């Protein structure tokens, strides 16, 4: 599902995606952000109907099919839905590429693309 989403990322909306990444709810580590909040932000601003549809499809799937424990406290977590993902805002840590998730998905390629100048 994430690979399909990555394949639909509009190349001309890189700035929009970077802005959504900056606005996404952060957790303990600055590079740990809420995936569903990010996808909702992207879906609200993209001009691509296919990209919006896929973003919301993932949000709905995760909300419906996964058990997520969300015990956040405080206003800064109002948009936390409980599924964190590696989402650096400024630089990519190459060690991330060694993880099974990075090897099995295109998420790492997406991050490298969006962080490239």
C-alpha positions in Angstrom: 0.0 0.0 0.0 2.8 2.4 0.9 4.7 1.5 -2.3 1.5 2.4 -4.3 1.3 5.7 -2.5 5.0 6.5 -3.3 4.4 5.7 -6.9 1.6 8.3 -7.0 3.6 11.2 -5.4 3.3 14.1 -7.7 6.8 15.3 -8.6 5.6 18.9 -8.9 4.3 18.9 -5.3 7.6 18.3 -3.5 7.3 21.7 -1.7 3.8 20.8 -0.5 5.1 17.4 0.8 8.0 19.1 2.6 5.6 21.5 4.3 3.3 18.7 5.4 6.4 16.9 6.8 7.3 20.0 8.8 3.7 20.3 10.2 3.2 16.6 11.1 3.0 15.8 14.8 6.4 14.8 16.2 7.1 12.3 18.9 10.1 11.9 21.2 12.7 11.9 18.4 12.3 14.8 16.0 12.4 12.3 13.1 9.6 10.2 14.5 6.3 11.5 13.2 2.7 10.5 13.0 2.1 8.8 9.6 -1.7 9.3 9.6 -1.4 13.0 10.4 1.0 13.4 7.6 -1.2 11.6 5.1 -4.2 13.7 6.2 -2.2 16.9 5.7 -1.1 15.7 2.2 -4.6 14.8 1.2 -5.9 18.2 2.2 -3.4 20.1 0.0 -2.6 17.9 -3.0 -4.0 18.7 -6.4 -3.8 15.1 -7.5 -7.1 13.2 -7.0 -5.3 9.8 -7.2 -2.7 10.8 -4.6 -5.4 12.1 -2.3 -7.5 9.0 -2.7 -4.5 6.7 -1.9 -3.5 8.8 1.1 -7.0 8.6 2.6 -7.2 4.9 1.7 -4.1 4.2 3.9 -5.6 6.4 6.7 -8.8 4.4 6.5 -7.1 1.1 6.3 -4.9 1.7 9.3 -7.8 3.2 11.3 -10.0 0.2 10.6 -7.5 -2.8 10.5 -4.7 -2.0 12.9 -4.7 -1.9 16.7 -3.0 1.3 17.7 -2.4 2.4 21.3 -2.5 6.1 21.4 -1.9 7.4 24.9 -0.5 10.8 24.2 -1.0 13.6 26.6 -1.1 17.4 25.9 -2.2 19.7 23.1 0.8 19.1 21.0 -0.5 15.6 20.4 -4.0 16.5 19.3 -3.2 15.3 15.8 -1.5 12.1 16.8 -3.2 8.9 15.7 -0.6 6.5 17.1 1.4 5.2 14.2 4.9 6.7 14.1 7.2 6.5 11.1 10.7 7.7 10.3 10.3 11.1 8.6 13.3 13.4 8.9 12.8 17.0 7.9 16.4 17.9 7.0 18.7 14.9 6.4 18.4 11.2 5.8 20.3 8.8 8.0 21.7 6.1 5.7 21.6 3.5 8.5 17.8 3.6 8.0 18.3 1.8 4.7 19.6 -1.3 6.5 16.2 -1.9 8.2 13.8 -4.5 6.9 11.0 -1.9 6.4 13.3 0.2 4.3 14.4 -2.8 2.2 10.9 -4.0 1.7 9.2 -0.7 0.9 9.9 2.4 -1.1 9.6 4.7 1.9 13.3 5.2 2.0 13.5 6.2 -1.6 10.6 8.6 -1.1 12.5 10.2 1.9 15.7 10.5 -0.1 13.8 12.1 -3.0 11.9 14.6 -0.9 15.0 15.6 1.1 17.2 16.1 -2.0 17.7 19.7 -3.1 
